[in-house]
Amino acid sequence: MRLLQLLIKENIQIWSLGIGVKRWLLIGAGGIFIISMGLAWVFGRLLDLRPPQVLPVTFEATILIIVGVFLLSVCLYGLYKSLGKLMFESRNIHHLMTNLKSRKTTSRGPKIVVVGGGTGLSVLLRGLKNHTDNITAIVTVADDGGSSGRLRKEMDILPPGDFRNCIVALSDAEKTVTDLFQYRFNKGQGLEGHSFGNLFIVAMMEVTGSFDAALAEAGKVLAVRGSLVPATTENISLIANLADGTMISGESEISKPSLPIDNVYIEPKNPMVHPEAKAAILDADVVVLGPGSLFTSVLPNLMVPGIKDAINESNAIKIYICNVATQVGETDGYNAADHIIALQNHTYDEIIDFALVNSTNIDLGNRYAGEPVIDDGTNLRHAKIIKAAIADVKHPVRHTSEGLAREVLSLYHNSDVNKI
């Protein structure tokens, strides 16, 4: 009631909010109407204005009142789900309306599927959530290093680390909660090196019985906007063939400095694609590959045949976000075209429509061993390079979240003009 009073005071039409409020108000109105009928039935009896009776009047009136109360309860619960969190977070009516209008806009945003892993994926998600709620992150399950690798080996589960980072990136929860999820233990036998979020996801999986359910519950705790899906639920391993014929197994080993990578593949070679990942790609307006390590974050997802095939079938705009800098041990000496050609060689020539490449001059100095990725003008037959200022000036080896989101949405809105 407080919310309705504030809306009336500010002369705001709740019907225009578009965030799932109208249905609950209509249910509530129906509940009030039915309760009123029940009360009228009782008072009509008391005043001897008897309607036709099938059952005893007190029974009929009670049924009507119970049904009305039930509908009113559904209304209040629905309004709480739609508006409760926003009301608690809002400092005043103006702040509340800003949040409501923002949620209206994002609820109607384009359906964007992001494919990748590592920290790059979470950077993009952090920017996209300010523009659309309709996000699906398809996350690699090839990670075998650090806390995730330990949990994967010891408990035979999918590695939770990249999922944890994405959950935090899409979260609307308070900073204390997200900080807790990212907290990493620095001592304690068996605990040292593990993050709280990884352990939480594993514990939730034990409670719910599935990794999907664990992600959903973790998403509720952190008020995630969007959804996360593994590329496959099968336990896959990433294998790289180096230029001299050497074969390296394991994502964490491949990313170490070595000879140039010739190609990568996964074992088993034909894992079953997660059905929700395939459905999201086929229904998407935009499919984004990256940002992230080319051979160990982006390509492992595309090695799952169902993912690659779904992208091929999809009518979405397809965008690859090229890394700001080369990655030692993976893409040494690569320019923008080299990244795209490697992507095409592992999949098919039309895998992307556009490639976003940073245009900001960056100075990595001695902070990073890689070199800036540049566009040297190489002509690509099946992809168009779009240069934009998407490097983070404070951390030039990284992208800026809002810059990436801005450019992705710009390509979506102007795709008819730009697409080749």
N, C-alpha and C positions, 0 to 999 in steps of 0.2 A: 504493500500500500504506500509506503514511503516513496518508492520509485515512481508510482503513478502520480502522486501528488507533485513531485518535483517536475515530472514531464509536463503536467498540466500548467504548473506555475511558469515554466519556461516556454509554453505554447509549442511543444514539440509533438509531432504526429508519430506515435509509436508504430503505426501501420507502415511507415516508410523505413523502419530500421532494417528489415530484411535479415534478421539473425535468429529466426526460429521462435519469435515471441508470439506472433499472431495466433498460431495454432493453440498455444497454451491458454491464451486469453479467451479464445472461442470455446475451448473445453471448460474453462472456469465459468464462463457465462452460461453454458449448458447446465453445469452443475448447480449453479445458483437458481436457474429456472426450475429444475427438477425438484430441488429442495423447497422452493416456493410452492410448487404444486402439491407436495406432500403436506406442507403446513396449511395450505388452503383447504386440502381435503379434511384435515383435522378440524380447522375452524368452521368449515362448512357443516361438519357433523354437529359441532357444538351449537351452531345457529339453526340447526335443523334444515339446512339447505343440502339435502342428500343427493349426491350424484348416483347413477346406477351402480349397484354393488355386485361384485362377483365373489370377492372374499371379504372377510370382516374388515371394516374400515380401518381399524388400527393397524392391521397387517399390511394393507395396501399403502397406507401413509408411511409406515416404517420402511417398506421396501423403497419407495420413492426417495425418502430422506437419505437412506443408506447409499443408494446409487448416486444421488446428488453430492453427498459428502465425498464419495470415492472420486468422482470427477473433479471436484474442487481440490482434492488432495493431489491428483495427477497434475492439475494446473499449477499448483504451488511448487511441486517438485520440478516440473518442467521449467518454470520461470527461474527457479534457483539454479538449475543447470545452465540456463542461457545467460542469466544476468547476475547471479549471486557473486561469483568471483570478481566480476567487474565492479560491482557495488562496493565490495570490501576493499578493493585496491584503489578506488577513486577518492580523491581528497575532497571534492565538491562536485556540484551538479555539472559545472562546465568541464571538469576533468572526466566525469563519467560520460558525458555526451561525446567528448573527443574519443574516448575508448570505444563507445558504441558505434560511432560512425566509422572508426578505423576497422572494427571487426566486421561491419557490414561490407566494407570494401574488400577486405581480405577473404571473406567467405565466398565472394563472387570472383575471385582471382583465377587466373588460368591454371589448368592442371599441369603441374611440372614434375617430371620424374628426373631425379639426379642419380647418376650411376658412378660409383667410385669407392673411395675409402681413405683412410688416413686423415690428417688434420685439414687437408685442403677441402675435403667434402664438407666438414663442419663449418668452415669459413663461409662457403657459399650458402649453406642452409641458414646461417645466422642472418644473412642479408635477405634471403627470399621470404622468410617468415613475416617480414614487415609488409609484404605485398600480396601474399596469398596464403590461405590455409590449406590449399589443395596440393600439398607436396607429398611425394613418395620418394624416400631415399632407399635405393637398392645398394646394399653394402656388401663389399667383398668378404668372403669367409676364408681367405687364404692366409691370413695373418698367423704366424707361428712364433712370434718373438715376445719378449717381455712378460708382463702379467697374463696377457691373453694367451700366449703360447704355453705358459705353465699350466693354466687352467684347462686348456684344450688337451694337453697331453695327459694330465692327471685325472681328468673327469670325462674325457671323450665327449666334449661338447663343442659347439661352434665358438670361435673366439669372440668375446664380448666387447673388447676395447673400442673398436671403431663404432659399434652401436652405442656405447656409452657416450662417446664424444658427440655423436649426432643427436642423441636424446637431449643432452645439455644444450646444444646449439639451437634446437627447436623449442626449448622450454620457455614457458612464461612464469615459472616459479621464482620465488624470491632468491636473491643472490646467495644467501646462506645455504639454501637447499642445494643449489647447483654446485657451490663450492664443496659441500659435503660429498656429493656424488663424484667429484673429481679428486677428492682427497686421496693421497697415496701414502701408505704406511712406510715409515723409514726405519722401523725396527720391529722386533718381535719375530720369534722363530716361526716360519711358515707364512707370516703376514708381510714381512718386509718386501717391498716392491709391488705389492698388490694395491690396486685402487679400490676404494669403498664401493664405487659404482659397479665394477666388475663382480665383486663378491655379492652385491645386492642382486644383480641379474641372475647369477648362478643360483643363489638361494631361492629366488622367485621361481626359477625354472624347476627346482626340486619340489616346490610347493604346488605349482600349477600343473606340472607334468609336461610342459613343452616350452621350447625357446620362444615361439611366437607369443604365447600367453604371457611369458615373462617380460617381453618387450612391451606388450600392451599395458601390463600393470605398472611397469616402470614409467611408461608414458603418462599414466594417470597421476602418479606421485609428483612428477615434474611438470604437469600441465602442458604436454607436448602438443604443438600445432602441426599436424601432418602425421605421417606414418612411416615406419621403418620396416623393411623387408630384406631378408637375406637373399642373395642371388640364387642360392640353392641350400638345402638343409643337409646335403651330403658333405662328408668330411673330405675336402679336396686338398691336394698338395700342388704347389706351383713349382714348375721345373723350367730351367733356362738352359738353352744351348748357346755357348759362347762362340766367338769368331774362330777359335782354334779347335772347335769340336768338343771342348770340355762341357760336361753336363753338371749343373748345380741344382740341388733340390732344396726347396724351402725358401719362403719369402724373405726371411731374415738374413739368409746367406746370400741371396741374389743381390740384395741391396748393398752389399759390401763392395769396396773398390776391386775391380777385376778387369779382365779383357772385355771388349765391346760385346754386347748381347746380340746374338743373331736372331733368336726368336724365343718365345716362351709358350708353354702349354700346361695343361693341368692333368692330374691323374686323380680319379678316373676321368677319361676323356669325354664321356657323355653323361654327366650328372643331370638329374632331373631338375628343371627350372622350378623355382617356387611359383605356384599358380598365381599368387597375388602380384608378384613382380611382373609376370607376363601380362596379366590383365591391366595393370597400371600403365605399362608401356603402350599397349594397344589403344588405351583410352586417353592418352596424354595429348596435350596441346604442344608441349615442349619436352624434348628429351635432352638432358645435358650430360655429357661425359666429362668427368673431372670436376675441379682440378685435383691433382694428386700425382703420385709417382706413376709414370706411364706404364712400366712393366710390372709393378708390384701392387698397384692399387686400381688402376683403370682396366687394364687388359684382362686380369683374372676374371672379372665379371663377364667380359665379352667372350671368354673362352667357354662359358656355359652356353651350349648351342641354343637353348630356348631363349636366352637373352638376346643373342645376336639376331636370331630369326624374328623375334618380336619387333626389334628396332627396324628391321628391314620391311616388315609388314605395316608398321605404324605410319600414319599420315602426319605425325607431329613434326615440328621444326626440330632439327637435330644439330646440336651445338657441342663443339669440343672446346674446353677451356685449357689453353696451353699454359704450362708452368712458367712463372716469371723467370726462373733460372734453371740451368741444367742441374741434374742430380749426379753427383759423383758415383761411379759404379754402374749407372744405368744409362744416362743420356749424355755422357761427356761429348762435347763438341757438336751437339745437336742444335740446329736452328729450328724455326717454327715448322718449316716444310718437312724436316726430318721426322718430327713428332707425328705429323699427320700421315706421312707415308708409312711409318711403322704401324700406325693404327689401321690404315687401309690394308696393309700386307697381312695383318693378322685376322682381318675380318673380310670386308669387301669394299670396293671403291666408293660406293655411295653411302658409307656409314655415317657421314656428317654432311650438313649443308654449309655450316659456318665454323670457323675456328677463331676464337677470341685470343688475341695476342697483345701483351702489354706494350704500350707505346711510350711510357714514362722512362726517362733516362734514370737509371739507377746505378749507384756506386756500391758494390758489395764489399770493397776493400778487403780486409783480412778476416771479415766476420764469417765468410762462407767460401767454400772451395770451388763452387760452381761458377758459371759465367752467365750473364744475362742472355735470355733467349730472344733472338732477333728475327725479323722477317727480312730475308735477303732478296725478296722479289721473285722467288721461284714460282713459276706458274703451275697451279694445281688444277687439274681438269674437273674434279668432282667436289671441290670445296672452295669456299671464298674466305679469305683471311680478313678479319675485321680488327683493326688496331684501335686500342682504347687505353685510357689512363686507368689501369686497374691494379697497379702495384701499391702496396701500403707504404707510405713514405717513412713511417716509423720503423717498419720491419720490411725493407725492400725486397726480401726474398719471398715474401708472402703477398697474397692478393688482399685487397680491401673488400670487406663483405658487401657494403652498400654499392660499391662500384661494380662488382660482379652482377649483383641483382639488377642494377639499373641497365646494364648492357644486355643481359639476357632478356629482360622484359622489352627493351627497345627493339631487339631483333624479332621478338614475337609479334609486337604490334606493327612492325614495318616489314614483315617477312615477304609480303607480296611484292614490295618494291625492291628488296635487296636480294631475294633468292635467285640463284642462277640456274 
